[in-house]
């Protein structure tokens, strides 16, 4: 099968053609997400292995850029956004992170149900999908650095007088 394209942000510096290898996201995960990550990992027989040995990609470029920019506004943006290629055979899992967000809410039953929906690969449906693709490795085909957006320009033409 052909190559697929995804988007990955990171503080690690990669060049065009470099291989992004799998890693465990736990050390870089915000502590406020640890409880949800434990539930997600434990809700699948291979959840720990998959989520601790993957490259995390966004399936949709617009979603990747929107979330990368939003993180930047909160001063939490990763330094680089990479466009990467991966093979169909490298996919470990594909899931909508809206379910992951739901794991952070409600009682334990609702959290486990949301984690199971994430692992089932179903789309959340109530809002735009935020699909992550977990792969064994990916090859960098383009890279860009994060830069703080310029402030909106102001013009005196906007004045009422």
N, C-alpha and C positions, 0 to 999 in steps of 0.2 A: 504494500500500500504506500501511497505517497506521503509526503511530509505535511504536517499540520503546523499552523502558526499560533503562538501564544505570547503573552506578555508577562514579564517577571520583573519585580523591582527588588533592589538589593543595595546594601552599602558596599558589597564586594565589587572590585573593579575587574571587568572582563573585557577582552578585545573581540573583535569580529572573528568568528571561527572558533572561539573558545568553547569548551564544554562546561556547562553548569551541571555539577554533580549533585546527587541527592544529599540531603542533610536533615537533621532533626530541627524542626522549627521551635521546639520548646524553649531553648535558652534565650531566644530573642522575642518570645511571646510576652506581651504585656501581662503582668501578674493578675490583672483583673479578668483575664481570659483563661487562667489555669483550670478553674473548676469546670468550665464548659469544655475545654480541651480534654480533660479527663473523661467526661461523660461521652464525648464523641469517640475517643479512642477505645473506650471500653464497650461501646455499643455495636461493635463489629468484631468477629473472630480474629481478623487480621488488622484491626484498627491501629494498634500500637505500632506494628511493623510498617504498615503503609504510611502513616502520618509521620513516623520518625525516620523514614528513608525515602524522601520524595523531594522533587523540585516543585514548588508551588507556582502555578501559572494562572493567569486570567485567560479565559477563552475569548473574551470580547475586548477589543482595544479601547472602545469608548468607556467601558466600565473601569478598565485598568487605569486609564488616564484620569478619570473623574475621582477615583479613590486615591490615587497618587497625589493629585492636586489638593484634595480635602485633607490628606495627612499633612501636606505642606503648610496649609493654613493653620493647622494645629501644631506646627513646628515638629512634626514626627515623620516627615517624608524620608524615604530611603533616597540615597544619593543618585541612583541610576535607575532608569527604566530601560529594560532590554526587550527587544523583539527577538523571539527565539523560534527555532524549528524543532520538532520532535516527531518521532515515528508513532504510528498507531499502536505498535507493539510495546511502546514505552509507557503507555497509559496504565497507571495503577488504579485511579479512581477519578470520577467526574461528578461533582456535586454542587448544588446551589447553596451558597453561603448565607442566604436568607434563612435557611433552616438552622445553620450554625448560630446565627444571631438569636433565633428562637430558643436555642438550648440555654441561653443565658437568662431566660425569663421563665416565670411560672414555677409550678411545683415539680418535683422530681419526675412524676409520670409524664408531664408535658415535655420536660426536657429530654427524656429518653425517647419519646415519640418523635420529637424534632430531629434528634440524632439519627434515628432509624430512617426518617425521610431523607436526610442528607445522604446516608449510605445507599438508599434505594435509587438515588440519582434523579429523583423527581424534582420538577421545578416548583418553586414556592407558590407562584401563581398570583399572589396579591400585589406584587410590585415587580419592577424590572429584575430579571434574573441576574444574579452575581455568581456566575459559574466559575469555579476553580477547577483546574485540571491538575491532578497530581501525577507526575511522570518520573521515570527513573533518571533521566538526564535530558538536557536540551542544548542545542547549539546556538550561540549568539549570532544573529544576522544583522542587527542594528542596535545602537546604544545611544542614549541621550542622558545628559546630566540634569538634575533638578535645578531650576532657577526660580527664585522668588518672583512671582508675577509683578509686573509694574503696576503702580497704583492707577486707577482710572483717571483719565485726563479730565481736567476741568476747563470749562470755557466760559467766558463772560457772556457768551451768546445765550447761555442758559438762564441768565438773570431776567426778571420780569420788567426791568426798566432800562 
